Amino acid sequence: MSLHKLKIIFFLLLFSNGFISNSIAQGNLSYADERFLHFGYSLGLNMMDFGIKTLNNADNVRVSTLKPGFSVGVITDLRLNRYLNLRFNPTLNFGERELSYNFKDSATISIQSIPICFPIYLKYSAERKGNFRPYLLWGAGIAIDLATNKENLVLLKPFDYYTEFGVGCDLYFSFFKLCPELKYSIGFNDIFVPVNKRDAGNLGPINEKYSSPLTKLTSHMLTLAFNFE
């Protein structure tokens, strides 16, 4: 074999080795983040909480335990530039809160909630390292509680608006991205309905004691979501 042919083969091998090494360094789904628009879905666990204000700031009502709930949503992601994405993530949440009262005869009541949330997020991502890319998330949205019922001992307004922030990490696999994400939302609206402003239904005077100490309730929620994109 001639020296000229050996040189050509040598340079081809160098080029191929460089190309393969670069592909391995980029990891799985090398061009996944270059898509202008993509979709996905999310599954998660949530824990709902209240911000509570009472008459004279008395410490006689509190959230007794944080109970895990379930969340499911869909994702629409729009690429703005290399580091920023705009995301729309409507999510249906199932959960409950327990209010504990320090009366003479202590009592605990459960309040079911099924808020459907419509948040818009701004996602800021760091540089990708192999198959990992951490990010920060901030957004805001509205929520509609589908479980509002006038028979509840404590009645909540169905509409709320909130802000939400969180952290997460894109994990790149061969055919999809898995993105674990931890988020915390804070509601701005007072969602408590006082007894004198509600249609009490079958709520008798003996049960009004659960609403009478309260002056304001705001919604808080912690969510651990797993996004598949």
C-alpha positions as CSV (number, residue, x, y, z in Angstrom):
1,M,0.0,0.0,0.0
2,S,1.3,3.4,-1.0
3,L,2.4,6.1,1.6
4,H,-0.3,8.4,0.2
5,K,-3.1,5.9,0.9
6,L,-1.8,5.3,4.4
7,K,-1.9,9.0,5.1
8,I,-5.5,9.2,3.9
9,I,-6.5,6.3,6.1
10,F,-4.7,7.7,9.1
11,F,-6.5,11.1,8.7
12,L,-9.9,9.4,8.3
13,L,-9.3,7.4,11.4
14,L,-8.4,10.6,13.3
15,F,-11.6,12.3,12.1
16,S,-13.8,9.3,12.9
17,N,-12.3,9.0,16.4
18,G,-12.9,12.7,17.0
19,F,-16.5,12.6,15.8
20,I,-17.3,9.5,17.9
21,S,-15.6,11.0,21.0
22,N,-17.6,14.3,20.5
23,S,-20.9,12.3,20.2
24,I,-20.1,10.4,23.4
25,A,-19.3,13.6,25.3
26,Q,-22.6,15.1,24.2
27,G,-24.4,12.1,25.6
28,N,-27.9,10.9,24.7
29,L,-30.4,13.0,22.7
30,S,-27.7,15.4,21.5
31,Y,-30.1,17.7,19.7
32,A,-33.1,17.5,22.0
33,D,-32.6,21.0,23.4
34,E,-32.5,22.5,19.9
35,R,-36.2,21.8,19.2
36,F,-38.3,25.0,18.9
37,L,-41.4,23.3,20.3
38,H,-41.9,20.0,22.1
39,F,-44.5,18.3,24.4
40,G,-44.5,16.0,27.4
41,Y,-46.5,15.0,30.4
42,S,-45.8,15.1,34.2
43,L,-46.7,12.9,37.1
44,G,-46.1,13.9,40.7
45,L,-46.8,14.0,44.4
46,N,-48.0,17.1,46.2
47,M,-48.6,18.3,49.7
48,M,-51.1,21.1,50.2
49,D,-50.9,23.6,53.1
50,F,-52.6,26.8,54.3
51,G,-51.4,30.2,55.3
52,I,-53.7,30.9,58.2
53,K,-54.9,34.1,59.9
54,T,-57.2,34.0,62.9
55,L,-59.1,36.5,65.1
56,N,-56.6,38.5,67.2
57,N,-53.8,36.3,65.7
58,A,-54.8,33.5,68.2
59,D,-52.9,30.3,67.8
60,N,-56.0,28.1,68.0
61,V,-56.1,26.7,64.4
62,R,-53.3,25.0,62.5
63,V,-52.7,22.5,59.7
64,S,-52.2,19.3,61.7
65,T,-50.5,17.1,59.1
66,L,-49.3,17.4,55.5
67,K,-50.9,14.6,53.5
68,P,-49.5,13.5,50.1
69,G,-51.7,13.9,47.1
70,F,-51.3,13.1,43.4
71,S,-50.7,15.4,40.4
72,V,-50.9,14.8,36.6
73,G,-50.3,17.3,33.9
74,V,-49.3,18.0,30.3
75,I,-46.3,20.1,29.1
76,T,-45.9,22.5,26.1
77,D,-42.3,23.9,25.9
78,L,-41.2,26.7,23.7
79,R,-37.5,27.4,23.2
80,L,-36.6,31.1,23.5
81,N,-32.8,30.7,23.3
82,R,-30.0,28.4,24.4
83,Y,-30.7,28.9,28.1
84,L,-34.4,30.0,28.3
85,N,-37.6,28.2,27.7
86,L,-41.2,29.2,28.1
87,R,-43.5,26.5,29.4
88,F,-47.2,25.9,29.8
89,N,-48.0,23.1,32.2
90,P,-51.8,22.7,33.0
91,T,-52.0,20.2,36.0
92,L,-54.8,18.5,37.8
93,N,-54.0,18.0,41.6
94,F,-55.8,15.8,44.1
95,G,-55.2,16.5,47.8
96,E,-56.5,17.4,51.2
97,R,-55.6,19.5,54.2
98,E,-56.4,18.8,57.8
99,L,-57.2,21.7,60.2
100,S,-56.7,21.1,63.9
101,Y,-58.7,23.2,66.4
102,N,-57.6,23.8,70.0
103,F,-61.1,24.0,71.5
104,K,-62.0,22.6,74.9
105,D,-62.8,19.5,73.0
106,S,-60.1,19.5,70.3
107,A,-61.2,18.6,66.8
108,T,-59.7,18.0,63.4
109,I,-61.5,18.4,60.1
110,S,-60.5,17.4,56.6
111,I,-60.9,19.7,53.5
112,Q,-60.7,18.0,50.1
113,S,-59.2,20.0,47.2
114,I,-59.0,19.2,43.5
115,P,-57.4,22.3,42.0
116,I,-56.7,22.4,38.3
117,C,-53.8,24.8,37.7
118,F,-52.8,26.7,34.6
119,P,-49.2,28.0,35.2
120,I,-46.8,29.6,32.7
121,Y,-43.1,29.1,33.6
122,L,-39.8,30.6,32.6
123,K,-37.2,27.9,32.7
124,Y,-33.5,28.9,33.0
125,S,-31.1,26.0,32.2
126,A,-27.4,25.8,33.0
127,E,-24.9,24.3,30.5
128,R,-25.4,20.6,29.8
129,K,-22.8,18.2,31.3
130,G,-23.0,14.8,29.7
131,N,-26.5,13.6,30.4
132,F,-27.3,16.1,33.1
133,R,-28.6,19.7,32.9
134,P,-29.9,21.5,36.0
135,Y,-32.3,24.3,35.8
136,L,-34.4,26.9,37.8
137,L,-38.1,27.5,37.3
138,W,-40.3,30.5,38.0
139,G,-43.9,31.2,37.0
140,A,-47.4,32.2,37.9
141,G,-50.9,31.0,37.1
142,I,-54.5,30.6,38.1
143,A,-56.2,27.7,39.9
144,I,-59.8,26.4,39.9
145,D,-60.8,24.1,42.8
146,L,-63.2,21.5,41.5
147,A,-64.0,20.2,45.0
148,T,-65.7,23.4,46.4
149,N,-68.8,22.3,48.2
150,K,-71.2,24.5,50.3
151,E,-71.6,21.6,52.7
152,N,-68.0,21.8,53.8
153,L,-67.4,22.9,57.4
154,V,-64.9,25.4,56.0
155,L,-65.8,26.7,52.6
156,L,-63.1,27.7,50.1
157,K,-63.5,30.0,47.1
158,P,-63.0,28.1,43.9
159,F,-60.6,30.6,42.2
160,D,-57.1,31.5,43.2
161,Y,-54.0,33.0,41.6
162,Y,-50.4,32.2,42.6
163,T,-46.7,32.3,42.0
164,E,-44.5,29.2,41.9
165,F,-40.7,28.6,41.8
166,G,-38.6,25.5,41.8
167,V,-35.5,23.6,40.7
168,G,-35.0,20.5,38.6
169,C,-32.6,18.6,36.4
170,D,-32.9,17.2,32.8
171,L,-31.7,13.6,32.7
172,Y,-31.1,12.5,29.1
173,F,-31.9,8.9,28.1
174,S,-31.8,7.2,24.7
175,F,-35.4,8.0,23.7
176,F,-36.7,10.6,26.2
177,K,-35.8,13.1,28.9
178,L,-36.8,12.5,32.5
179,C,-36.9,15.7,34.6
180,P,-37.4,15.5,38.3
181,E,-38.6,18.8,39.6
182,L,-39.3,20.3,43.1
183,K,-41.7,23.3,43.1
184,Y,-43.4,25.4,45.7
185,S,-46.5,27.6,45.1
186,I,-47.9,30.5,47.1
187,G,-51.4,31.7,46.6
188,F,-52.2,35.4,46.7
189,N,-56.0,35.2,47.0
190,D,-57.9,34.9,50.3
191,I,-59.8,31.7,49.6
192,F,-61.7,31.6,52.9
193,V,-65.5,32.3,52.8
194,P,-66.8,33.5,56.2
195,V,-70.1,32.1,57.5
196,N,-72.0,35.4,57.0
197,K,-71.0,35.4,53.3
198,R,-71.9,31.8,52.4
199,D,-74.9,29.8,51.6
200,A,-74.6,27.6,54.6
201,G,-76.7,24.7,53.2
202,N,-77.1,22.1,55.9
203,L,-74.4,23.7,58.1
204,G,-75.9,24.2,61.5
205,P,-74.9,26.6,64.3
206,I,-73.0,23.8,66.1
207,N,-70.6,23.5,63.0
208,E,-70.1,27.2,62.6
209,K,-67.4,27.0,65.2
210,Y,-64.9,25.7,62.6
211,S,-65.2,28.9,60.5
212,S,-65.7,31.5,63.2
213,P,-62.0,31.7,64.4
214,L,-60.7,32.1,60.8
215,T,-60.2,35.5,59.1
216,K,-58.0,34.5,56.1
217,L,-56.7,31.4,54.3
218,T,-54.2,31.3,51.5
219,S,-53.1,28.2,49.6
220,H,-49.6,26.8,49.6
221,M,-48.4,23.6,47.8
222,L,-45.2,21.7,47.5
223,T,-44.9,19.4,44.5
224,L,-42.4,16.8,43.5
225,A,-43.0,16.2,39.8
226,F,-41.4,13.8,37.2
227,N,-41.6,15.2,33.7
228,F,-41.3,13.0,30.6
229,E,-40.3,14.9,27.5
